[in-house]
Amino acid sequence: MLNSLSFFEQQVTVIDRPSRLEYFTHLIEKKSVLHVGCADWPIYNPDANLHIRLFQINNLVDGYDTCKNIICKMREHPSLKNADLYTELPNKKYDIIIIPETIEHVNNPEKFLID
């Protein structure tokens, strides 16, 4: 017998990773940031929305998403009353652009990143 696991069991090594908020907090410190896909469509939840939490850490974080109805809801959130939220890409320069949990939904990632 090679191992004690049955055919239908898998052994997985789990590595501790920081939460996405912890990960991005250090990257965005004192930088102007564009957060692409900020609306978390279709599961927008203000209590779990990454953009809201990032903006509370750094108010230089702008949000962009093509989902207009959720951007409208985000504009109503008290934490984002002074935030710049866009449904069209802004004509601004940023120190960093983050695209978490979005790039896998793009049909042509190479074109998306180059254009």
C-alpha positions as CSV (number, residue, x, y, z in Angstrom):
1,M,0.0,0.0,0.0
2,L,1.5,3.3,-1.1
3,N,-0.4,5.7,1.1
4,S,-3.3,5.5,3.5
5,L,-5.6,7.8,1.5
6,S,-8.4,6.3,-0.6
7,F,-8.7,7.1,-4.3
8,F,-11.4,9.8,-3.5
9,E,-9.4,11.6,-0.7
10,Q,-6.8,14.2,-1.4
11,Q,-4.0,15.6,0.8
12,V,-3.6,19.3,0.5
13,T,-0.9,21.4,2.0
14,V,-2.4,24.7,3.3
15,I,-0.2,27.8,3.5
16,D,-1.3,30.8,5.5
17,R,-1.7,33.9,3.3
18,P,-2.6,37.4,4.3
19,S,-6.1,38.5,3.6
20,R,-6.6,40.6,0.4
21,L,-7.0,43.7,2.6
22,E,-3.7,43.0,4.4
23,Y,-2.0,42.3,1.1
24,F,-3.1,45.6,-0.6
25,T,-2.7,47.8,2.5
26,H,1.1,47.7,2.2
27,L,1.0,48.2,-1.6
28,I,-1.2,51.3,-1.6
29,E,0.4,53.2,1.2
30,K,0.8,56.9,0.3
31,K,0.1,56.2,-3.4
32,S,-2.5,57.2,-5.8
33,V,-4.4,54.1,-6.8
34,L,-7.0,53.0,-9.4
35,H,-9.0,50.0,-8.2
36,V,-10.5,48.3,-11.3
37,G,-13.5,46.2,-10.6
38,C,-14.3,48.0,-7.3
39,A,-18.0,47.1,-7.2
40,D,-17.6,43.4,-6.4
41,W,-20.5,42.7,-8.8
42,P,-22.8,40.8,-8.6
43,I,-22.3,40.3,-4.8
44,Y,-21.9,43.9,-3.6
45,N,-22.0,43.9,0.2
46,P,-20.8,47.1,1.8
47,D,-19.6,45.3,4.9
48,A,-17.2,43.1,2.8
49,N,-16.4,45.4,-0.1
50,L,-12.6,45.7,-0.6
51,H,-12.8,49.2,-2.1
52,I,-14.6,50.7,0.9
53,R,-12.0,49.3,3.2
54,L,-9.1,50.4,1.0
55,F,-10.5,53.9,0.8
56,Q,-10.8,54.1,4.6
57,I,-7.0,53.3,4.7
58,N,-6.0,55.6,1.8
59,N,-8.3,58.3,0.4
60,L,-6.2,58.4,-2.8
61,V,-7.9,55.2,-4.0
62,D,-10.2,55.8,-6.9
63,G,-12.7,53.2,-8.0
64,Y,-13.7,52.1,-11.5
65,D,-16.3,49.5,-12.5
66,T,-18.6,49.1,-15.5
67,C,-21.6,48.2,-13.2
68,K,-23.3,51.5,-13.0
69,N,-26.1,50.5,-10.6
70,I,-23.6,49.3,-8.0
71,I,-21.4,52.4,-8.4
72,C,-24.5,54.4,-7.7
73,K,-25.1,52.4,-4.5
74,M,-21.4,52.8,-3.5
75,R,-21.7,56.6,-3.9
76,E,-24.4,56.5,-1.2
77,H,-22.1,54.8,1.3
78,P,-21.1,57.2,4.1
79,S,-17.4,56.1,3.9
80,L,-17.3,57.0,0.2
81,K,-18.9,60.4,0.2
82,N,-15.6,62.0,-0.9
83,A,-14.5,59.2,-3.1
84,D,-14.0,59.3,-6.9
85,L,-15.9,56.4,-8.4
86,Y,-16.0,56.0,-12.2
87,T,-18.0,54.0,-14.7
88,E,-15.7,55.2,-17.5
89,L,-11.9,55.0,-17.2
90,P,-10.6,58.3,-15.8
91,N,-8.0,60.3,-17.7
92,K,-5.7,60.5,-14.7
93,K,-2.3,59.0,-13.8
94,Y,-1.9,56.7,-10.9
95,D,1.1,55.3,-9.0
96,I,-0.5,51.8,-8.9
97,I,-3.5,50.1,-10.5
98,I,-5.0,47.1,-8.8
99,I,-7.3,44.6,-10.5
100,P,-8.1,42.0,-7.9
101,E,-10.7,39.3,-8.6
102,T,-11.4,40.9,-12.0
103,I,-8.8,39.9,-14.6
104,E,-10.1,36.3,-14.7
105,H,-13.4,37.6,-16.1
106,V,-11.8,39.4,-19.0
107,N,-12.1,37.7,-22.4
108,N,-8.7,38.9,-23.6
109,P,-6.4,39.7,-20.6
110,E,-3.4,40.6,-22.8
111,K,-5.5,43.2,-24.8
112,F,-7.1,44.4,-21.5
113,L,-3.7,45.1,-19.9
114,I,-2.1,46.7,-22.9
115,D,-4.9,48.9,-24.0
